[in-house]
């Protein structure tokens, strides 16, 4: 399996491609990473060095890969943080190019927009681009609950609300969804839910809530869910596998007291998770 992964990158730590690429490789996937930004570290540290690339830079790299004659062997495109709508257009151009050569290729869009407590944290124009162009073009999307609310225009407080919001967003185009960091009135205070939906059916995995605040987990679980779904074409299987791996990764990170997720030290969690959770239809 070959995946073109177009998203942000940091030299130190694990967010964006620095979080998504290695788990996919550990699962035996050949990954072709293209970075939309390259920073020294995550911006949450308060200071960083580096730069945001533009659309033509992304298109130039895709062209270089195409010149190798391998784009027809690309099985999927994964996108995450987009520094601008210009970069988003370049990503959708790459998706169209891959699909023209391989109609079976899947596009998974992690619609990075914001999060609970932080609000919208991407540049102006990016949220609208996600809702109006990127999400409709995707086969699979992996929003968190805040992003689901933004995309659907609803405020989700119950599981039924989440299911209604998913249906609204699926009407835009994506047939498969994973919603992360879900907390509704039915979610126990010591737990967090993951919800997947496909073909009119919805499944839930509930895991214990961990006491840590790290970046990059969403990038990792999007990549894991994408790979497991692409291989199995089963949303509940992909949900269970991705949930097990991300919980094990975060549990190991919590135990170590690390500010960065232990992508390398806990790599066995990607192939042989230490905890398992059942995907229950809801």
C-alpha contacts under 8 A as a table, 3 or more apart, distances in Angstrom:
res1	aa1	res2	aa2	distance
1	X	28	X	7.72
1	X	29	X	5.24
1	X	30	X	6.13
1	X	74	X	7.53
1	X	75	X	6.08
2	X	29	X	5.96
2	X	30	X	4.73
2	X	31	X	5.81
2	X	32	X	7.49
2	X	73	X	6.81
2	X	74	X	5.03
2	X	75	X	5.32
2	X	76	X	6.83
3	X	29	X	7.14
3	X	30	X	6.34
3	X	31	X	4.91
3	X	32	X	6.12
3	X	74	X	5.91
3	X	75	X	5.89
3	X	76	X	4.94
3	X	77	X	5.62
3	X	78	X	7.06
4	X	31	X	5.98
4	X	32	X	4.75
4	X	33	X	5.96
4	X	34	X	7.47
4	X	74	X	6.94
4	X	76	X	6.34
4	X	77	X	4.72
4	X	78	X	6.21
5	X	17	X	7.13
5	X	21	X	7.47
5	X	31	X	6.76
5	X	32	X	6.03
5	X	33	X	4.73
5	X	34	X	6.09
5	X	77	X	5.83
5	X	78	X	4.68
5	X	79	X	5.93
6	X	17	X	7.50
6	X	33	X	5.97
6	X	34	X	4.72
6	X	35	X	5.76
6	X	36	X	6.56
6	X	77	X	7.53
6	X	78	X	6.17
6	X	79	X	4.87
6	X	80	X	6.78
6	X	91	X	7.17
7	X	16	X	5.73
7	X	17	X	5.87
7	X	33	X	7.89
7	X	34	X	6.59
7	X	35	X	5.15
7	X	36	X	5.07
7	X	37	X	7.30
7	X	78	X	7.99
7	X	79	X	5.47
7	X	80	X	4.84
7	X	81	X	5.39
7	X	82	X	6.58
8	X	15	X	7.45
8	X	16	X	4.72
8	X	17	X	5.87
8	X	35	X	5.09
8	X	36	X	4.85
8	X	37	X	4.72
8	X	38	X	6.38
8	X	80	X	7.16
8	X	81	X	5.85
8	X	82	X	7.33
9	X	15	X	6.52
9	X	16	X	5.20
9	X	17	X	5.09
9	X	18	X	5.52
9	X	35	X	5.73
9	X	36	X	7.31
9	X	37	X	5.91
9	X	38	X	4.98
9	X	39	X	6.43
10	X	13	X	6.52
10	X	14	X	6.85
10	X	15	X	6.58
10	X	16	X	7.40
10	X	17	X	7.79
10	X	18	X	6.16
10	X	38	X	5.62
10	X	39	X	4.78
10	X	40	X	5.39
10	X	41	X	5.04
10	X	42	X	6.51
11	X	18	X	7.61
11	X	38	X	7.43
11	X	39	X	6.44
11	X	40	X	4.95
11	X	41	X	6.03
12	X	40	X	5.90
12	X	41	X	5.00
12	X	42	X	7.81
13	X	18	X	7.21
13	X	41	X	6.29
13	X	42	X	7.26
13	X	260	X	5.81
13	X	261	X	7.64
14	X	17	X	7.78
14	X	18	X	4.73
14	X	19	X	4.51
14	X	215	X	7.46
14	X	216	X	5.81
14	X	260	X	6.53
14	X	261	X	6.53
14	X	263	X	7.12
15	X	18	X	5.18
15	X	19	X	4.63
15	X	20	X	7.48
15	X	42	X	7.05
15	X	215	X	6.26
15	X	216	X	4.05
15	X	217	X	7.60
15	X	219	X	6.57
16	X	19	X	5.35
16	X	20	X	6.14
16	X	80	X	6.78
16	X	81	X	7.02
16	X	216	X	6.44
16	X	219	X	5.65
17	X	20	X	4.84
17	X	21	X	5.31
17	X	33	X	6.89
17	X	35	X	7.14
17	X	219	X	7.63
18	X	21	X	6.16
18	X	22	X	7.25
19	X	22	X	6.70
19	X	23	X	7.44
19	X	216	X	5.81
19	X	217	X	7.45
19	X	219	X	6.05
19	X	220	X	5.40
19	X	263	X	6.95
20	X	23	X	5.93
20	X	24	X	6.65
20	X	219	X	5.56
20	X	220	X	4.64
20	X	221	X	7.87
20	X	222	X	7.71
20	X	223	X	5.50
20	X	224	X	7.89
21	X	24	X	5.41
21	X	25	X	6.25
21	X	31	X	6.52
21	X	33	X	7.22
21	X	223	X	7.70
22	X	25	X	4.90
22	X	26	X	5.96
22	X	263	X	7.70
23	X	26	X	4.97
23	X	27	X	6.35
23	X	220	X	7.02
23	X	223	X	7.44
23	X	224	X	6.93
23	X	263	X	7.66
23	X	267	X	7.31
23	X	270	X	6.20
24	X	27	X	5.08
24	X	28	X	6.60
24	X	29	X	5.35
24	X	30	X	7.69
24	X	31	X	7.21
24	X	223	X	6.59
24	X	224	X	6.64
24	X	227	X	7.02
25	X	28	X	5.01
25	X	29	X	4.73
25	X	30	X	6.10
25	X	31	X	6.63
26	X	29	X	7.21
26	X	267	X	7.48
26	X	270	X	6.90
26	X	271	X	7.26
27	X	270	X	6.96
27	X	271	X	6.43
34	X	58	X	7.13
34	X	61	X	7.33
35	X	38	X	6.46
35	X	53	X	7.90
35	X	58	X	7.83
36	X	52	X	6.40
36	X	53	X	5.49
36	X	54	X	7.41
36	X	58	X	7.13
36	X	81	X	7.66
36	X	82	X	6.54
36	X	83	X	6.65
36	X	87	X	7.13
37	X	50	X	7.68
37	X	51	X	5.88
37	X	52	X	4.26
37	X	53	X	5.47
37	X	83	X	7.03
38	X	50	X	5.61
38	X	51	X	5.75
38	X	52	X	6.55
38	X	53	X	7.89
39	X	42	X	7.06
39	X	48	X	6.54
39	X	49	X	5.52
39	X	50	X	4.25
39	X	51	X	6.27
40	X	48	X	5.73
40	X	49	X	5.23
40	X	50	X	6.05
41	X	45	X	7.51
41	X	48	X	5.88
41	X	49	X	7.52
42	X	45	X	6.20
42	X	48	X	7.17
42	X	215	X	7.91
43	X	46	X	5.64
43	X	47	X	6.28
43	X	48	X	6.18
44	X	47	X	7.78
45	X	48	X	7.41
52	X	83	X	6.50
53	X	57	X	6.34
53	X	58	X	7.53
53	X	83	X	7.72
53	X	87	X	7.79
54	X	57	X	5.48
54	X	58	X	6.74
54	X	84	X	7.79
54	X	86	X	6.62
54	X	87	X	5.69
55	X	58	X	5.22
55	X	59	X	6.25
55	X	86	X	5.16
55	X	87	X	4.24
55	X	88	X	7.45
55	X	89	X	7.01
55	X	90	X	5.11
56	X	59	X	4.93
56	X	60	X	5.97
56	X	90	X	7.19
57	X	60	X	5.11
57	X	61	X	6.48
58	X	61	X	5.32
58	X	62	X	6.37
58	X	87	X	7.14
58	X	90	X	6.25
58	X	91	X	7.49
59	X	62	X	5.09
59	X	63	X	6.09
59	X	90	X	5.85
59	X	91	X	7.96
59	X	93	X	7.95
59	X	94	X	7.32
60	X	63	X	5.06
60	X	64	X	6.27
61	X	64	X	4.99
61	X	65	X	6.38
62	X	65	X	5.12
62	X	66	X	6.14
62	X	94	X	6.75
63	X	66	X	4.91
63	X	67	X	6.19
64	X	67	X	5.13
64	X	68	X	6.88
65	X	68	X	5.34
65	X	69	X	7.21
65	X	70	X	6.85
65	X	71	X	6.91
66	X	69	X	5.27
66	X	70	X	6.11
66	X	71	X	5.48
67	X	70	X	7.74
68	X	71	X	7.99
69	X	72	X	7.35
70	X	73	X	5.38
70	X	74	X	7.03
71	X	74	X	5.14
71	X	98	X	5.98
71	X	101	X	6.97
72	X	98	X	6.53
72	X	101	X	4.82
72	X	102	X	5.35
73	X	102	X	7.25
74	X	77	X	7.74
74	X	98	X	6.75
74	X	102	X	7.26
74	X	105	X	6.81
75	X	102	X	7.47
75	X	104	X	7.20
75	X	105	X	4.57
75	X	106	X	6.52
76	X	98	X	8.00
76	X	105	X	4.78
76	X	106	X	4.51
76	X	107	X	5.60
76	X	108	X	7.53
77	X	95	X	6.50
77	X	105	X	7.59
77	X	106	X	6.37
77	X	107	X	4.81
77	X	108	X	6.18
78	X	107	X	6.07
78	X	108	X	4.86
78	X	109	X	5.93
78	X	110	X	7.62
78	X	223	X	7.36
78	X	226	X	7.95
79	X	82	X	7.99
79	X	91	X	7.49
79	X	108	X	6.51
79	X	109	X	5.03
79	X	110	X	6.00
80	X	109	X	6.32
80	X	110	X	4.84
80	X	111	X	6.39
80	X	112	X	6.14
80	X	219	X	7.08
81	X	110	X	7.55
81	X	111	X	7.33
81	X	112	X	5.37
82	X	85	X	7.14
82	X	87	X	6.15
82	X	88	X	6.07
82	X	112	X	7.57
82	X	126	X	7.29
83	X	87	X	6.55
83	X	122	X	7.30
83	X	123	X	6.87
83	X	126	X	7.77
84	X	87	X	5.32
84	X	88	X	6.48
84	X	123	X	6.50
84	X	125	X	7.28
84	X	126	X	5.91
85	X	88	X	4.72
85	X	89	X	6.23
85	X	125	X	6.30
85	X	126	X	5.38
85	X	129	X	6.11
86	X	89	X	5.23
86	X	90	X	6.57
87	X	90	X	5.05
87	X	91	X	6.29
88	X	91	X	5.02
88	X	92	X	6.27
88	X	129	X	7.47
88	X	134	X	7.35
89	X	92	X	5.17
89	X	93	X	6.10
90	X	93	X	4.98
90	X	94	X	6.26
91	X	94	X	5.04
91	X	95	X	6.28
92	X	95	X	4.90
92	X	96	X	6.16
92	X	134	X	7.02
92	X	137	X	7.63
93	X	96	X	5.14
93	X	97	X	6.17
94	X	97	X	5.01
94	X	98	X	6.18
95	X	98	X	5.19
95	X	99	X	6.12
95	X	107	X	6.84
96	X	99	X	5.11
96	X	100	X	6.10
97	X	100	X	5.19
97	X	101	X	6.66
98	X	101	X	5.31
98	X	102	X	5.95
98	X	103	X	7.76
98	X	105	X	7.08
99	X	102	X	4.81
99	X	103	X	4.63
99	X	104	X	7.06
99	X	105	X	5.87
100	X	103	X	6.04
102	X	105	X	5.61
106	X	138	X	7.78
106	X	139	X	6.08
106	X	140	X	7.71
106	X	230	X	7.59
107	X	137	X	7.78
107	X	138	X	5.17
107	X	139	X	5.35
107	X	140	X	6.37
108	X	138	X	5.85
108	X	139	X	6.05
108	X	140	X	4.54
108	X	141	X	5.56
108	X	142	X	7.74
108	X	226	X	6.59
109	X	134	X	7.13
109	X	135	X	6.83
109	X	138	X	6.02
109	X	139	X	7.97
109	X	140	X	6.26
109	X	141	X	4.81
109	X	142	X	6.66
110	X	141	X	5.49
110	X	142	X	4.88
110	X	143	X	6.04
110	X	219	X	7.61
110	X	222	X	6.53
111	X	130	X	6.16
111	X	134	X	7.84
111	X	135	X	7.28
111	X	141	X	6.90
111	X	142	X	6.78
111	X	143	X	5.74
111	X	147	X	7.29
112	X	122	X	7.67
112	X	143	X	7.13
112	X	147	X	7.47
113	X	120	X	5.61
113	X	121	X	6.34
113	X	122	X	5.72
113	X	126	X	7.45
113	X	127	X	5.79
113	X	147	X	6.24
114	X	118	X	6.59
114	X	119	X	5.23
114	X	120	X	4.12
114	X	121	X	5.21
114	X	122	X	6.94
114	X	146	X	6.75
114	X	147	X	6.44
115	X	118	X	5.43
115	X	119	X	5.38
115	X	120	X	6.74
115	X	121	X	8.00
115	X	144	X	7.19
115	X	145	X	7.74
115	X	146	X	5.28
115	X	147	X	6.94
116	X	119	X	5.90
116	X	145	X	7.96
116	X	146	X	5.73
118	X	121	X	6.98
119	X	146	X	7.99
122	X	126	X	6.46
122	X	127	X	7.35
123	X	126	X	5.81
123	X	127	X	7.99
124	X	127	X	7.17
125	X	128	X	5.44
125	X	129	X	6.14
126	X	129	X	4.94
126	X	130	X	6.12
127	X	130	X	5.11
127	X	131	X	6.34
128	X	131	X	5.20
128	X	132	X	5.88
129	X	132	X	5.26
129	X	133	X	5.38
129	X	134	X	6.40
130	X	133	X	5.69
130	X	134	X	4.69
130	X	135	X	5.65
131	X	134	X	6.48
131	X	135	X	5.59
131	X	136	X	7.32
131	X	151	X	5.83
132	X	135	X	6.82
132	X	136	X	6.71
133	X	136	X	5.57
133	X	137	X	6.31
134	X	137	X	5.24
134	X	138	X	6.39
135	X	138	X	5.24
135	X	141	X	6.98
135	X	172	X	7.10
135	X	173	X	6.78
135	X	174	X	6.61
136	X	172	X	5.07
136	X	173	X	4.31
136	X	174	X	6.18
137	X	173	X	6.47
137	X	174	X	7.21
138	X	141	X	6.62
138	X	173	X	6.67
138	X	174	X	5.21
139	X	173	X	7.16
139	X	174	X	4.51
139	X	175	X	5.73
139	X	176	X	6.33
140	X	174	X	5.38
140	X	175	X	6.35
140	X	176	X	4.71
140	X	177	X	5.58
140	X	178	X	7.90
140	X	226	X	7.65
141	X	174	X	6.59
141	X	176	X	6.66
141	X	177	X	5.06
141	X	178	X	6.45
142	X	177	X	5.79
142	X	178	X	4.64
142	X	179	X	5.63
142	X	180	X	7.17
142	X	222	X	5.95
143	X	146	X	7.72
143	X	147	X	5.34
143	X	148	X	5.76
143	X	177	X	7.87
143	X	178	X	6.71
143	X	179	X	5.22
143	X	180	X	6.41
144	X	147	X	5.28
144	X	148	X	6.16
144	X	179	X	5.18
144	X	180	X	4.43
144	X	181	X	5.68
144	X	182	X	7.09
145	X	148	X	4.94
145	X	149	X	6.25
145	X	156	X	7.81
145	X	179	X	6.21
145	X	180	X	6.22
145	X	181	X	6.07
145	X	182	X	5.44
145	X	183	X	7.88
146	X	149	X	5.23
146	X	150	X	6.41
147	X	150	X	4.97
147	X	151	X	6.06
148	X	151	X	5.19
148	X	152	X	6.00
148	X	165	X	6.83
148	X	166	X	7.30
148	X	169	X	7.80
148	X	179	X	7.30
149	X	152	X	5.27
149	X	153	X	5.56
149	X	154	X	5.08
149	X	155	X	5.50
149	X	156	X	6.46
149	X	165	X	6.98
150	X	153	X	5.28
150	X	154	X	7.12
151	X	169	X	6.46
152	X	165	X	5.30
152	X	166	X	7.39
152	X	168	X	5.77
152	X	169	X	5.58
153	X	165	X	7.81
154	X	161	X	7.80
154	X	165	X	6.37
155	X	161	X	7.49
156	X	159	X	7.66
156	X	161	X	4.84
156	X	162	X	5.46
156	X	165	X	7.39
156	X	184	X	7.33
157	X	161	X	6.17
157	X	162	X	7.51
157	X	183	X	7.77
157	X	184	X	4.98
157	X	185	X	6.10
158	X	161	X	5.04
158	X	162	X	6.44
158	X	184	X	4.81
158	X	185	X	5.45
158	X	186	X	6.57
159	X	162	X	5.01
159	X	163	X	6.27
159	X	184	X	6.30
159	X	185	X	7.80
159	X	186	X	7.02
160	X	163	X	5.05
160	X	164	X	6.18
161	X	164	X	5.11
161	X	165	X	6.12
162	X	165	X	5.06
162	X	166	X	6.09
163	X	166	X	5.07
163	X	167	X	6.28
163	X	202	X	7.58
164	X	167	X	5.16
164	X	168	X	6.38
165	X	168	X	5.12
165	X	169	X	6.32
166	X	169	X	5.19
166	X	170	X	6.01
166	X	177	X	7.58
166	X	197	X	7.59
167	X	170	X	5.07
167	X	171	X	6.26
168	X	171	X	5.29
168	X	172	X	7.07
169	X	172	X	5.27
169	X	173	X	7.32
169	X	174	X	7.41
170	X	173	X	5.39
170	X	174	X	5.09
170	X	175	X	5.69
170	X	176	X	7.59
170	X	177	X	7.84
171	X	174	X	7.40
174	X	177	X	7.13
175	X	197	X	7.97
175	X	198	X	5.89
175	X	199	X	6.94
176	X	196	X	7.45
176	X	197	X	5.74
176	X	198	X	4.74
176	X	199	X	7.66
176	X	235	X	7.32
177	X	195	X	8.00
177	X	196	X	5.46
177	X	197	X	5.21
177	X	198	X	6.72
178	X	194	X	7.16
178	X	195	X	5.70
178	X	196	X	4.36
178	X	197	X	6.62
178	X	225	X	7.83
178	X	239	X	7.51
179	X	182	X	6.88
179	X	194	X	5.83
179	X	195	X	5.06
179	X	196	X	6.24
180	X	193	X	7.00
180	X	194	X	4.93
180	X	195	X	6.69
180	X	218	X	7.67
181	X	192	X	6.18
181	X	193	X	6.15
181	X	194	X	6.34
182	X	192	X	6.00
182	X	193	X	4.86
182	X	194	X	5.97
182	X	195	X	7.44
183	X	186	X	7.75
183	X	187	X	5.59
183	X	192	X	5.86
183	X	193	X	6.30
184	X	187	X	5.22
185	X	188	X	7.82
187	X	191	X	6.39
187	X	192	X	6.57
187	X	193	X	7.05
188	X	191	X	5.34
188	X	192	X	7.59
189	X	192	X	7.98
190	X	208	X	5.99
190	X	209	X	5.28
191	X	206	X	6.53
191	X	207	X	5.60
191	X	208	X	4.38
191	X	209	X	4.46
192	X	206	X	5.77
192	X	207	X	5.62
192	X	208	X	6.31
192	X	209	X	5.57
193	X	204	X	6.66
193	X	205	X	5.75
193	X	206	X	4.49
193	X	207	X	6.41
194	X	204	X	5.66
194	X	205	X	5.20
194	X	206	X	6.39
194	X	239	X	7.74
194	X	243	X	7.52
195	X	202	X	6.98
195	X	203	X	5.70
195	X	204	X	4.59
195	X	205	X	6.57
195	X	239	X	7.76
196	X	202	X	5.70
196	X	203	X	5.25
196	X	204	X	6.47
196	X	235	X	6.37
196	X	236	X	6.88
196	X	239	X	6.42
197	X	200	X	6.92
197	X	201	X	5.61
197	X	202	X	4.35
197	X	203	X	6.34
197	X	235	X	6.74
198	X	201	X	5.50
198	X	202	X	6.67
198	X	235	X	6.42
201	X	281	X	7.42
201	X	282	X	7.96
202	X	281	X	5.70
202	X	282	X	5.70
203	X	236	X	6.21
203	X	279	X	5.81
203	X	280	X	5.19
203	X	281	X	4.13
203	X	282	X	5.47
204	X	279	X	5.39
204	X	280	X	5.21
204	X	281	X	6.26
204	X	282	X	6.53
205	X	239	X	7.36
205	X	240	X	6.86
205	X	243	X	7.22
205	X	277	X	6.49
205	X	278	X	6.22
205	X	279	X	4.97
205	X	280	X	6.49
206	X	277	X	7.44
207	X	247	X	7.43
207	X	277	X	7.37
210	X	250	X	7.65
210	X	251	X	7.07
210	X	254	X	7.26
211	X	254	X	6.94
212	X	254	X	6.00
213	X	259	X	7.47
214	X	217	X	7.26
214	X	259	X	5.91
214	X	260	X	6.08
214	X	261	X	6.60
215	X	218	X	7.69
215	X	260	X	7.03
215	X	261	X	7.39
216	X	219	X	5.22
216	X	220	X	6.38
216	X	261	X	7.20
217	X	220	X	5.09
217	X	221	X	6.20
217	X	246	X	7.17
217	X	250	X	7.84
217	X	261	X	7.39
218	X	221	X	5.26
218	X	222	X	6.11
219	X	222	X	5.33
219	X	223	X	6.43
220	X	223	X	5.26
220	X	224	X	6.22
220	X	246	X	7.42
221	X	224	X	4.94
221	X	225	X	5.91
221	X	242	X	5.97
221	X	243	X	7.50
221	X	246	X	6.20
222	X	225	X	5.28
222	X	226	X	6.04
223	X	226	X	5.13
223	X	227	X	6.25
224	X	227	X	5.33
224	X	228	X	6.19
224	X	238	X	7.86
224	X	241	X	7.86
224	X	242	X	5.33
225	X	228	X	5.26
225	X	229	X	5.92
225	X	238	X	5.27
225	X	239	X	6.32
225	X	241	X	7.50
225	X	242	X	5.24
226	X	229	X	5.22
226	X	230	X	5.95
226	X	238	X	7.61
227	X	230	X	5.12
227	X	231	X	6.23
227	X	238	X	7.93
228	X	231	X	5.27
228	X	232	X	6.03
228	X	233	X	7.75
228	X	237	X	7.41
228	X	238	X	4.75
228	X	241	X	7.18
228	X	242	X	7.50
229	X	232	X	5.18
229	X	233	X	4.82
229	X	234	X	5.68
229	X	235	X	6.06
229	X	237	X	7.43
229	X	238	X	4.98
230	X	233	X	5.55
232	X	237	X	7.33
232	X	238	X	7.36
234	X	237	X	5.36
234	X	238	X	6.15
235	X	238	X	5.11
235	X	239	X	5.96
236	X	239	X	4.94
236	X	240	X	6.12
236	X	279	X	5.71
236	X	280	X	7.96
237	X	240	X	5.22
237	X	241	X	6.14
237	X	279	X	7.44
238	X	241	X	5.23
238	X	242	X	5.95
239	X	242	X	5.31
239	X	243	X	5.91
239	X	279	X	6.78
240	X	243	X	5.22
240	X	244	X	6.13
240	X	276	X	7.49
240	X	277	X	6.06
240	X	278	X	6.12
240	X	279	X	5.52
241	X	244	X	5.28
241	X	245	X	6.35
241	X	276	X	7.95
242	X	245	X	5.26
242	X	246	X	6.11
243	X	246	X	5.31
243	X	247	X	5.96
243	X	277	X	7.24
244	X	247	X	5.34
244	X	248	X	6.20
244	X	269	X	7.81
244	X	273	X	5.81
244	X	274	X	7.60
244	X	275	X	5.74
244	X	276	X	5.19
244	X	277	X	6.24
245	X	248	X	5.21
245	X	249	X	6.14
245	X	269	X	5.05
245	X	270	X	5.13
245	X	271	X	7.68
245	X	272	X	7.89
245	X	273	X	5.28
245	X	274	X	7.97
245	X	275	X	7.83
246	X	249	X	4.99
246	X	250	X	6.08
246	X	269	X	7.64
246	X	270	X	7.85
247	X	250	X	5.18
247	X	251	X	5.89
247	X	275	X	7.47
248	X	251	X	5.05
248	X	252	X	6.14
248	X	266	X	7.79
248	X	269	X	5.74
248	X	273	X	6.20
248	X	274	X	6.14
248	X	275	X	6.33
249	X	252	X	5.34
249	X	253	X	6.24
249	X	261	X	7.18
249	X	262	X	6.65
249	X	263	X	7.08
249	X	266	X	5.80
249	X	267	X	7.67
249	X	269	X	6.14
250	X	253	X	4.83
250	X	254	X	6.01
250	X	261	X	6.72
250	X	262	X	7.77
251	X	254	X	5.08
251	X	255	X	6.21
252	X	255	X	5.17
252	X	256	X	6.28
252	X	262	X	7.15
252	X	266	X	6.64
253	X	256	X	5.18
253	X	257	X	6.23
253	X	258	X	5.63
253	X	259	X	7.94
253	X	260	X	7.51
253	X	261	X	5.54
253	X	262	X	5.58
254	X	257	X	5.10
254	X	258	X	6.59
255	X	258	X	7.96
258	X	261	X	6.75
258	X	262	X	7.58
262	X	265	X	5.27
262	X	266	X	5.55
262	X	267	X	7.80
263	X	266	X	5.66
263	X	267	X	5.80
264	X	267	X	5.08
266	X	269	X	5.85
267	X	270	X	5.69
267	X	271	X	7.68
268	X	271	X	5.50
268	X	272	X	5.67
268	X	273	X	6.80
269	X	272	X	5.26
269	X	273	X	4.17
269	X	274	X	6.45
270	X	273	X	6.21
273	X	276	X	6.90
